[in-house]
Structures are given as C-alpha cells and as structure tokens.
C-alpha cells in the first residue's frame, strides 16, 4: 500500500507519500484548487505500481481539505480522514511536512482514522442548519438587547412598552408609534428599539423559511423520519449531518453522539457516568427527542417509570433512554441516501 498524507491549508496542500515499509516515497506541494487537486492525483497515481493500493489520508476534510476530499472521492480514490496531531505528539516540532508525514504514518498503522462525511444532500442539510442557527442565535441576541434597552429607557417609554420577555416586547413595539411630545432620549431609544424589533421579526421569518426547507429536504430523503414522535426538522438535520452511515456499528455511533456509557464504578458502587465527548450537536438532538418523548409518548414514559422502579435515578433512566434512542435511530438513519 502507498499511503499519501496531506496537510491541508487555505492556499496550499503539502503531501508526503510513504511506501509499505514507512519510507518516504515522495513529497509534493500543490495549490488549494481544482488544478492542484488534479496535480496531486496524477502525482500519486504515478507512484503506485500495478496491484498496489493507494490510500489518501487527509487532515481537515471538513474544512480546508473538503474540496480535495470531494475531488478524490469523485475520482474513485480511497480517502480517509486523519485526526489532527495531539499536543503530546508534537515533541518533534510542527511544520507542514511533519504533519503530512504523521498523517501518512497513521494511514499505514490504521490508527486515528475515520470515514469522511458525505457531500451531496448532507452538505445541503449542513448549510441550511448553519443558516437557521445563525438566524436564531442573532435573534436571541437582539431580543436580549431589547430587554436591556427597555430597562434603561426613559420612564414614560418603559411604562408604554410594559413588562415581558423579548418576544412580547417585539410584538408590542411593532404596533406602537412615537409620541410627538417625547424628548430626544425617548424618541431615540424608541427608534432604536423598533429597528431591533423589526430586524428580529425579519430573522424569525428567515429561520422559519430555513426550517421549512430542511423539512422538505428531509422528507425527500426519508419520507417517514419526521413522523417519528419527538423528531422535528432541526433535530433530524443534526442527526443526518453527522452522517451515521459512515459508522461501522451502532456502538460507534453512540460514541460519536455521546450516549455511550462510561464506567464509573468504585468499591460496592456499580454505575456509569455521563459521556461529555462526541458530537455535541447530535447529542443535543437526541436529548431534545428524549425530552419530547418523555412528555408526549406513553411507551417512553412507561420505559422511564420501569427503569426508575428498578432503582435507577431519573438522570440514569434518561441516560438509558438516550442510549436506546441512539440504537434505534442508527438503524433508521443508515438507510438515508445522503450522497444523492
């Protein structure tokens, strides 16, 4: 096998090829673009003898290496993602060549490797999810600013607006008009608050549109996924963006989403603790689904009651429910064609 490790950057990629014995077979620096991708593929192909396997190990397939990964996969090349070097592995220093060499060595050893996430529909879901998150987080910031401005606004304006949360203030401000006899401080504060409220309403419209587009795309990929209790467009998108199909088993998916139990026993106490590792967005999706089902799904409620009756705490029962959801969802999600 010829292993090609690639350290990716914004403007260029550094590649190092190793033979089966771990000897450096060649090095190459290419531009980060279509021409550079073609050059790297041709260079690597020339190094391979007939019957040898060629494997590319790319660092950063989700960022600067995304374009190279997509190109090589479309060309039929074998590509794996290499985890970034840890701090303890950098004792020999850091450079593009050192990182590319380390990536190639990991390909030969088979350690620290993973399957790159799919493109196609998964990439579209990721873009829509990012846009939706941007709208909701920005709207939350604006609503917080509205409340802060109301607190410091002139008394007359505060009394006109009244008490309430950010969304209540937003709705009231949309119906209000400035008083003709108001002072400059009140007029200015009111104008700024109305602008913030209008911007917040615009973001709410955009967020709803993105959520609708997510729902439509998810239904095209899996017509019945959103019919599951507790699974909405946002949670479904977070699960699919993780690309569960790249995992070899439901246990590997559980480790990725943070629901795999971690032993925390001591003496006579036998228990497992919360896993805080993995993809936190997928973990958040499973947590949201679990909470929804615990309130609106009789079978889930009965499962939690049974586990609590067996001596588990509410937190431990909820953790067991999340692990069960991870297992059942994996069997559904691996069938979704994300590369289409």
N, C-alpha and C positions, 0 to 999 in steps of 0.2 A: 504494500500500500504506500502511496505517496501522499503525505499529509501537507497541506498548504495552510499555514496560519496567517491570518490577515488582521492587522491592527488598523482600524478604520478611523478616519478623521474627516473634518468638514471639506478640506480641499484635496486631500491625497490619501492613498491607502498604501501601507507597507506590507508586503507579503514575503514569507520565508517558507521554502519547501524542504521537507525532510524525507529521507529515504526510510525504508523499513527498519534500519538499524539506528535511526536517530541522527544520522549525519546530514549536515546542511547540503542540500542539493542545488539550491539556487535562491537568489533574492531579487526582488523587484519592487520599484516604487511607481505607482500609476496615479493619474489624476482621478479625482472622485467624480466620475461622469460616465456617460454611455461609452465614449471612446476608451476610457481607462478600463471599464468593465470588460470590453471585448479584448483589449490587450492582455489583461490578466488571464482571461480564459484561454487564449491562444498560447500564452507562455506556459501555463500549467499543463496544457494538453501535450506540448512538445516534450515535457519531462517524463511523461508516462510511457512505459514500454507496453507492448502488446500483452494483454492479460492482467495488467496491474490495475488496482483500484485507485481512484483519485478522490480524495475527500477534502473539502474546504472547511476549515474551522474559522468562523468569523466572530470577532468580538464586537458587540453592539449591533446586532441585527435589527433591533427596534429603534435605532437612532441613525447614526452616520452610515451604518452598514446596511440599512434597509434596501437601498437601491441595488447594491451589489448582490445581496442575498436574493432579491426577486429576479435579477437578471440570470444568475447562475442556476436557480431552480427552473426557470423557464427554458434554459438551455439543456436541461436534463442532468445537471451536475448534482453530486451528493454534497449536501451542505448541512452542517451542524452549528449550533450557537455555542460559543465558548464563554464561560463566566469570566468576568474581569479578575485580574490577579488580586489576591488579598494582600493586606499590608505586610504580613509576615513573609510573603513570597517575594517581596521587593528588596530583599537584602542585597541583591546584586546590582541594584540601581534600577532606573527606569529610562527607557527610550523606545522609539517605535520598533526598532529591531528586536529589542529584548522582549517586548510584549508580543510581537508576531511570532517569535521563536517559542515563547511559552505557550501560545495558542496551538502551534503545530505539535508541540510535545504532548499537549492534552489530547489532541486528536489521536495520536499514536497510543497513548495509555488508556484512552476511553474514559477519563475522569473529568468531571466538571463540564459535561456536555449536555445539551438539550436540543430538542427539535424546534427550529424557528417557527414563530407563529405564522399562520396562513395570511395571504393577502386577500384579494377579491372582496367578498361580502364582509368578511371580518374587518378589513381595513375601513370599509364604508361605515360599519357599525361604530368603530372606534372614533372616526371623525365626527359622526353625529353625537356620540356620547360626550366627546370633548366639548362640542359646541353647546350642548344642553347644560353641562356642568358650568361652563363659563357664564352662561346667562343666569343660572340660578345663584351662583356664588356672587356675581356682581349685583344682582337684585337684592340679595341679603345685605350686602354692604350698603346699598342705597337706602334700604329701609331702616337700617341702624342709624344712618346719618340723619334721616328724617326725625327719628325719635330724639336724637341728640340736639337737633336744631329746635325742636319743639320745647325742650327743657330750657333752653337759653333764650327763647324768643320773648318779645315784649308780652306783658301780662294780658293785654287785650287780645292779641293773636292766639296765645295759649288757650284762653277761655273759648275763643271761637272754634278752635280745632278740637278741643276736648281731649279726654284721655283715650288710651287704647294702644294696640300694637301697631307695628309699621304698616301692615296691610290696611288696617282701619283708617289710619291717617292718610294713606294713599287714596282711598276711596273718597274720603271727605274733601280732601284738597281738590279733587277733580271737579267737585260741584261748587266750590267756593270762588268768590271774586274779591278783589282787593277793595278795601274801604277808601272812599275818596278823601276823607279827612284823616287818614292814617299818617303817622310820622314816617320819616325816611327809614328808620330802623325796622319798623313793622313792614313797610312796603318791600324793602329789600329782602328781609327774611321770608316773607310770603312768596315773593317771586322765585327765590332760590328753591324753596320747598316745593312749589308747584312744578318747577323744572325737574327736580329729583323724582317727584311722583310720576310725572309723565314718562321720564326715562325708565322708571321701574315698570310701569304698565307696558311699555314697548318691549322690555326684556321678557316680561311674562308671556306676551304674545309669541315672541320668538321661541321661548322654551317650550310652549305648548306645540308649536309647529314642529320643532325638532323631535319631540316625544311622539307626535303622530307619524312622522317619517320613520322613526325607529320601529313603531308598532307595525307599519305597513311592510317594512323590510323583513322583520322577524316573521310575520305571517307568511310571507312568500317563501322563507327558508324552512319554517316549521309551522304549518297551519294550526296545530293544536297546542303549541307550547304556552301561549298566553291564556289558554283556557284552564290551565292548572291553578289551583287555589293559591293565592298569595304572590303569583308571578306577574308583575307588570312589565311594561316595555323597558324601563330603566334597569330593573334587576335582571331581566332576560338578556339585555345587551351586555351588561357587565359579565355575565356568565359566558356568553358566546365570544366576547372579545378575548377572553383568556385562552380560547381555542382548546377545549378539553380533548379534542381528537388527537392531539399530539402526545397525550399521556398513555403509557402502556397499560395502566390499570386504574381502577377507582381509588386504590390506596395512594397512588402517585398524585391523583387529582386532589385528594384530601390533604396531602402535604402541601400542595400548592395553595389551596384556599384557606389553610389554617384551621381545619377541623380535625386533623389527625391528632388523637390523644397523646399527650406526653406523660410518661410515668413520673409520679411524684410521691412514691411510697417511702415510708420511713418507719422502721420498727413494726408495730402491730397495725399501723395505719396503711391501708392499701387504697390508693386513689390515683387519679390522673389530673393534670392541671391544664389550664387554658393554653392553647398554642397561639402565640402572637406573631408567628412568622408567616411567610407566604404572601400571596397577592391580596392586599387589604381590600381592594375594590370587590373582588369575588367574595371575600369573607363578609363584606358589608351586604352584598346581595343575598347571601344565604341567611345572614342574621335577620334581614328585613323579611324574607319569606317565612322564616321560622316564627317571628313575632306575629305576622299576619295570620298564619295557620293556627297558632296557639289561641287566637281570639275568635277566629271565624270558621274553623274546621273541626267538627266534633270528633273525628277519628284522631286528629293530632292532640286535641285536649285530653282524650281518653288515654293516649300513649303517655303524655306527661304525667297524668294522675297515677298511672300504673307504675312508672319509674319512681315517682316520689313515694308511693306506697311501698316500694322495695327498699326504701331507706336512703335514697339519693336526695340531695338538696335541690332546690328549684334551679340553681345555676348548673348543677351537674346534669339534671334532667334535660335542660335546654341544650347543653353541650352534646348530649347523646342524640337529641333530636337533630341538631345540625349535622352530626356525622351521618345519621340516617338519610337526611336530605341530600347530602353530598353524594352518597352512594346511588340513590335513586335518580338524581338529576344527571349524574355522569352517564348512566345508561341511556338517557334521553338525548343528551347533548352531543354525544359522539356520532349520532346519526345525522346531524345537521350538516348539509354541504356548504361549508364556509368558503371554499375556494371558488364558488360559482360567481 
